[in-house]
Amino acid sequence: MAILPTNNVVLEEEIDDKFEPSEEELMEYVRWLGMSLPEDQDLVWIAREGLKAPLPAYWKPWTDDDEIYYFNFMSGDSVWEHPCDEYYRN
């Protein structure tokens, strides 16, 4: 059984099918993923996809009023980064 975080609030993920990241958001994520432009220009689609990725099953965003983190209701794991970030970084 998972131990839930205390004094925190679970958030509902809202999926906007029309969401497109701004150029600034995209370039920030491109750098965060470790890409270098213009060398990796052909990989920018990966960053765009990563910014639009929904949370995997059993994951929910939580907040402690200061920061957002992610909690997995099945495993009890929690992480600061979006659970899909490592996939897109690789």
Secondary structure, DSSP 8 states (H G I E B T S, - for coil): -----SS-EE------TT----HHHHHHHHHHTT--TTTTGGGHHHHHHHHH----TTEEEEE-SS-EEEEETTT--EESS-TTHHHHH-
